[in-house]
Structure formats: C-alpha cells, structure tokens
Amino acid sequence: LTVQVTTPQAIDWPLRIAATGSIAAWQEVVVGAEVSGWRLVEVAAQVGDTVKRGQLLARLSTEMLQAEMAQTRAGLAEAQAVLAEAVANADRARELQPTGVLSRQQTTQILTAEQTARARVDALQARLQADQLRLGQARIVAPDDGIVSARTALEGAVAQPGQELFRLIRRGRLEWRAEVTAGELARVKPGQAVVLTTPGGQTVKGSVRVVAPTVDAGTRNGQVLVDLQGGSDARPGMFARGEFEVGRATGLALPQTAVVLRDGFAFVLRVGADQRVALTKVAVGRRSGERIEVSSGLAAEARVVAAGGAFLADGDLVRVVEGAPAPALGTAAAQRAQPVASAAR
C-alpha cells in the first residue's frame, strides 16, 4: 500500500474542567402595584417583550383619584382666600397694637387665625402633592431594561399592594450555575473562559463571575456563577454542560485519522526502517479540532501512518509517499490481491 506518514507534534493543549448546571436569570425583578383598590385598565407588555427603563407596562384607573384631587384643589383655593383675609387682619392688628385700640386678647385671636389659615393651606398643598404622587403610581413602568419573563396582570382586575403583575429578567442577562467538585473548585478563578453547550446543541461562551466560598455538605460540590454571552438559544431553567479553561499544557498530538480503534483500544501503525508497519497500542486523551492527544505509548520521533490504517495489518509492507492521499477500500483490496495472484501463478 502507498501511505503517507506523520510524526507527533507538540501542541499547547488547553486544560479544561467539565461541569454541569442550570441556566438562570442573572437577576429577576418582580414588578407590582404600589396602591390598592385600583382597577387595571391597560396592559401594555406581554411575555417575551424587550422593554426599556421607564417603559409603560400597565396602567391603573384614576377616575376616583382625579375626583379627590379636584376636591383638594377647591379646598386649597378656599383656604388660600381665608389666608389672605387673615393676613390682612393680622397686619392691621400689628399696626394698631401700639395705639391700644385693640385689646391684647383681640390681637392674639387675630394672629392665631392667621397661623391657622396658613397651616390649613400647607396641609392642603401637602395632600395635593400626595395625590399627584399617587397619580404617578397609576403608571406601572419597567424599573430597568430587560425581558418580560412572566405576566399575571389582566385588564379589569383590581390590583393589590405587593401583588406580582410582571416578572422581568434584568438587562436580558443569563448566568450558568455550574456545580464543580470540591477537588477542582480551587482551580476555577474569576475571569476564566467557559464554553457551554445548550440542550439545542449550540455553543455559548461565557466567563466566570463568582466562585462560591463554600461547598455543599450534601453533594460536596461548589457553585460557580458564569456570565453568558447573548444571542444563543439558552433559556432560564435549561440544564447544560460546559467546560472551564483553567490553563494550558504541552502534549503530543496526531491527526484523528492516524488513530485506529480495535477491540476497544487505540492503536497507531508505526512505520519502521524496513518499511513495514507495526501495530502499536497508545493511550489517547483530549481532542481539539481534527487532532487527538497521545498521552503515552509513542515516541516523539516515531513515524506513523497518517490515514487508512484500518486497511493495514501488523507487519504489512508499505511504500511511503510524501503527500499521497489515504488509500480507498477498493484500492487497498486490489493491492492486497496482486501479490496473491502472482503467487498463484
């Protein structure tokens, strides 16, 4: 057979730690009403909507509050008129006080009336400000940018204080809550790169944000929080697998086509000086692209068949050609049949 040979190459392999865990929202905000007894008249957001900070999510009915505010304004106008009259009387009393025309009791009553009228105006102004604040609470808005993940608000329902109307994923950020064994937890550091595979098969990149300072006594695992990049099919509640890149190490690598699996073991076909192949058992490790790590069983200067080793047996004579393609099954069968035919003749 005509074969192409290759030698193991030293490659800087990444060191990875495998882990599993659930995908969750970075922060999930519960949005509710701050007032009670008001009816929902508009729901402006639905599940899955992307909203901005301050955007309207729902609106409450304000007819009763508007009526109360009109009554408060009328009372304030009346109180201001009474105050104006009380201020004029008080100014006149202060002017006449040195003359003795008014008694001390009369002067005190006039000045007290002025203070009372002023206090009533202040009280009505404070009530009007409180009503305006309540009027602003009738608009339920998004507290931050995010994605609406849940909605229980229904038009016509009466809102109650603290009642959940919407649930918001802040800024649309997701995190992976990975479970790492206690023995490997010390190798994980904030900022390390993470590659995550979703149940849909997509690859998501991320980085370690927080490493838990404690280990669960029941599982003996520590939790690692990983910030995930957007634009994938990752959703809160998914279970995913991933790998932490904790460092790099040098190792020997061969093309995956050079490794042959037989009887559950990995072999390579080493080409000797006599141009015969020797079936050599090796131990393989990590894979990166089209290359596989050979951790033991092969010297760094060894020459091995680069491809087509499945068609060769231990001790076969081969011809080494630089850049020759891997033999096809038909070619191998024909070449093996030629010596047999010659011997038969």
Secondary structure, DSSP 8 states (H G I E B T S, - for coil): -EE-EE--EEEEEEEEEEEEEEEEES-EEEEEBSSSS-BEEEE---TT-EE-TT-EEEEE--HHHHHHHHHHHHHHHHHHHHHHHHHHHHHHHHHHGGGTSS-HHHHHHHHHHHHHHHHHHHHHHHHHHHHHHHHHHTEEE-SSSEEEEEE---TT-B--BT-EEEEEEETT-EEEEEEEEHHHHTT--TT-EEEEE-TTS-EEEEEEEEE-SS--TTT-EEEEEEEE-SSSS--TT-EEEEEEEEEEEEEEEEEGGG-EEETTEEEEEEE-TTSBEEEEEEEEEEEETTEEEEEESS-TT--EE-S-GGG--TT-B-EE-TT-----HHHHHHHHHHHHHHHH-
